[in-house]
């Protein structure tokens, strides 16, 4: 069952399952809370799992036309969401672009973050990864995102590297899940507007700023990373972890970027162990 909160930036729908220390999940571009559907059941017995549909192209309710989709704006949205549901501080779990948002929250609002989990996500200058830069450029052309949404009706097109082919190793999820990812932008001009606004606001200066600021972030940080990540190679999390005082990398085998799709059990185990272990080790994977 989904709940919703109404913020100045717009409506956010979310699920909340379990009880205990809160985990706030942040998915990435053109996915929604369904990305975590195989991970949350493995964690909700011990933790409260809060899973919003963030406005990154697969959300069902368009945001306000003047909503700020820059990385600092999305970090502020995250904090406003936490305020709306009475969360003082959380462990943030981010994948892909969601990891970039999580970094910015930790950098600009460190008192709201107890731990940080960055799962195969954008770091440093890889915001966006090079493969998706053409989509960012094309978004400036009127009607381009609608045409892309039509092309992606095809399962064959969905498997292309510039779609989900380099993000999911185990094969596309069932049609209902792909429809939840791709249907909103196809059906709603407002969702396409939000996606375009986000793409136009992407700038690696924000992730570089976050990485520099987090050099003094001493709370535990875990980077569970896909061993075969084609979008964010392992050199990036290793470099990131080495620059932080309390961070480590855990390599997840047989996976691409969408580890929650490819290896949900291993990812859930990594997060659960991290949550129970206290301060993270500085050892790297």
N, C-alpha and C positions, 0 to 999 in steps of 0.2 A: 504494500500500500504506500502510495506517495503522499507526502505532505507538501505544503508550499509556504514560502514566506514572501512578503511583499516589501521590497527595498526601494530606495529612491532610484536605483538603477534599473529596476524591473523585478519580475517574479522569478524566483528560483524554486524548482521542484526537487524534492529529495526523499530518500528513504533513510530510516534509522532503525537499526536492528541490534539487539543484544544490550548488554549493560556492562559497566565498568569504565576503565580509562578510555577516553574517546580517541578514535582514529577518524580523521577527516580525509576522505579520498578526493583526489583531483585528477580527472582524466585529461586527455589531450584533445588535439584538433580532430574534428569530425568523428568523435565518439561521444558517448554519454555514460551515465552510471552503470549501464549494462556491461561495460568493460570489466567491472569488478564482480560480476555475478557468480563466478566460480571461486573467488577468493574470500568474500565476506562470509559465506556459510562456514568456512573453516576457522574464522576468527571470532564470530559473534558470541560464541560460548564464553569467551573471556573478556571481550572488549565491546564497547559501544561503537558500532560502525556507522558513520554518517556518510551517505553516498549521494551527493547532489548531481543534477544534470547541469553542468556549467555551460554558459552561453558561447560555445566554441563550434557551432555549426550543426549540432545534433540535438538541440534543445527544442522543446515543444512550444514554448511561449516566448515570442520576441521580446527583447529588452526595450527600454525607453530609447527613443531616437538619439538622445544626447548622452547615452551611457559611455563611459570611458573604457575603451578596450585596450589601452596601453598596458604594459606589464605592471606598472605601479597602480593603474586603475583597477586591474583585475585582482591585485593583492588587496587593495582597499575593499573591493567587493567581497572577497573571502572573509575579511575581518568583520565587515558589516553583517555578513551571513552568520558568523559566529555570535555576534552580539544579539542577533534576532532570535537565536535559539539558546541563548544563555550559556555559551561556552566561553570560559575564561581563557583556557589554553588547551591545545590539542597536540597530538602527533599528526603531522601532515604526511600523507602518502601521495606522491605525484608520479605520474607516468607521462612520458613524451612532453608535450607543451605544459601539461599539468605540473611537471617537475620544475619548469621555469617559473610558474606562478608560485609554487611552494617556496622556491629559493627567495623570491622577492618578498614574500610574507615574512620569512625568517630574517631577511636582511633589514627590512624596514619596521617590522613589528616583532622583534625577537622575544618579547615578554609573552606573546600569544602562542609560542611554539615550545613544547616540552621536548620533542624529538623530531627528527626530520628523516623521511625515507624518500630517496630519489631513485626511482625505478626506471632505468633506461630512458633518460630524459635529456632535454636540451641543456647544454652547458656551454659556457664561454661564448665563442663566436658561432656556434651551431644553433642559432635561433633565427630562422628555420634551418634545417639541414639543406645542403645544396640541392638535393633532388627536388625539393618543393619550392625553390625560389621561382621557377616559372609560374607556378600557381599564384604566388604573391603578385608577380608582375601582371599576370592576366586578369587578376581581380579588379584592376583599374578600368578594364574594358566593360562597358555596360552590357549586361546580359550574359557575360562569360560564365558566371557561377551557375546560372540556370542551365546553360548548355552542358556544363560539366556534370551537373546533377542528373540530367537526362542520359548522358553517355554511361553513367555509372549504374544505370538499371541493370546492365549486363553483368553477369557473374564473371565473364571473361575479362571485361574492363576492370572489375573490382580487383582482379588478381594482378594487374599491372604494377610494376615497381612504383610508379608515381601515384598509385592508389593505395592498396593494402598489401601488395605482394611482398614488399620488403619489410613490412611491419609484423606480419603473422607468418610463422614458419609452418604451423600445423595444418594450414588450410583455412579457408574462410569459415566463420561460424554459420549457424543455420540462418535461413532466409529471414526469419523474424528479427534476428539481431541485426543483420545487415540493413534491413528496412528501418530499424530504429535509429541506426547511424545515418542513413542516407535519405530517408523519407522526409524529415522535417525541412531540409533545405530545398527539396524538390517541390514541396507543397506550400511553403510560406515565403513570400517576398521579404517579410520582416526578419526571418531567420537568415536568409541570404544576405540581407543588409548587415546583420550583426557579424556574420562570417567575413564579409568584405571589410568591415570596419576593423575587425581583429587583424586580418592579413595586412591591411595597410598600416597598422600600428606596430607590427613586428619590427623590432630593431635590436640587433645583438648588443648594442651599448647597454641595454638593461641587464642582460644576463652577465655581461662582463662586470657591470657595477655590482650586481648581487654577489658574484664570486669574490670580488675584491673585499666587499664588506664582510662576507662570511669568514674571512680569514681570522676573525676574532670571535666567531660563534663557537662557544665551548660546550654546547649541549650535544648529546649523542646524535650522530648522523650515520645512516646506513645507505649504501648504494648497491642494492641487489641488481646486477647488470647482466643482460643477455650475453652469453659467450659469443654468439654469432651476430651481434647487432650490426646491421649494415648501415644504419643511419647515424648511430652514435658509438663509434669504436671504443674499445676498452681503454685506450690511452687517455680518453677524456675523464672518466670517473677516477682513474688512478691519479691523474694530475690534480684533480679536484680534492680528493681525499688527502693527498700529501700536503695540501695547502691549509687544511683545517686542523685544529688541535685535537678533535675527538671524532674522527670519521674513519670508516673502513668500507672496503668494497667486498661484496660477496658475489661470485660469478655463478650465474644460473645457466646450466647446460641446455643445449638443444632448444634454443629459443631465439627469436628475433625481438624487436623492440616491444611488441605487445606481449610481454611476459604473462600478464593476467590471462591471456588467451592460450598461450603455448604451454606454460608451466604454472598453473594456478596453485597447485599443492606445494611445490617448492617455494614459490613466492610467499604463500601464507605461512609456511614453516619458518622462513627467514624473518618475516615481520614479527611473528609470535615470539620467536627466540630472542630477537632484538628487544622487544618490549619487556621481556621478563629478565633480561640479563643485566639491567642497570646501565652504567656508563659504557659506551662503545669502546672497543679496543682501537688503537691507532694502527694495528696491523692491516695490511691491504691484501686484496685477493689477486 
